[in-house]
């Protein structure tokens, strides 16, 4: 649950750390598709809601005990 892809998801853009050009390119993509990224925030944040985490952890526990 700690990968950048999982945390940022469709609400952002990935780039290579330390690469200023990659950061600038990612920022450009973010601006070009701002509405898409912005609209993704509420649904993406839902995966971090306490109820969702609790539900998913219960599913994982149930799966492990099968």
N, C-alpha and C positions, 0 to 999 in steps of 0.2 A: 504493500500500500504506500510505498514511498517513492516510486519512480516519478520522474518529471512528467512522463506521458500520462500517468494515472492522475496526478495532481492537477496539471494544467488542462489536459484533455482538449476538447474543441474550443475552449475559451481563450486559447493563446496560441503562440507559435514557438516551436523549438528552435534552438540555435546552438552552435558549438561554443561552449564557454571559452572565453579568452580570444575569440575571433570577432574583432570589431566589424568586419565586413558581414559576417554571418548575422550578427546582432542587427546591423542596419537593414539587411535584407529581410529578416524576420519582422522587424518593425514596419517596414514597407508593406509586407503581406498583411500584417495586422491592420494597418490603416486602410488598405485596399478592401479588406473584407470585414471592416469594423462591425457592421450590423450583424453579420453572421456570428462573429465571436461574441459580441455583446449578448445576443439572443440565446447563446448556448450557456451562459453563466447560471441562470436559475436551475435548469435541469442538471447541470454538472455539479453544482453545489449540493444538490439533493443527496448525492452519494456520500457526502460527509456529515449529513444530519445524524444526530444521535440515534434516532429511530431506525434509520437505514443501516447504520453500522451494527446496531444490536441485532436487527433482523438477519443481516448477512452473516454475522458471527454465529447465530443460532443455526443457520442453514449449514455452515461449515462444520459445526460440531455434530449435527445430525448426520452429515455425509461421512464424517470420520468414524462414527459409531456403527456404520452399516456393515 
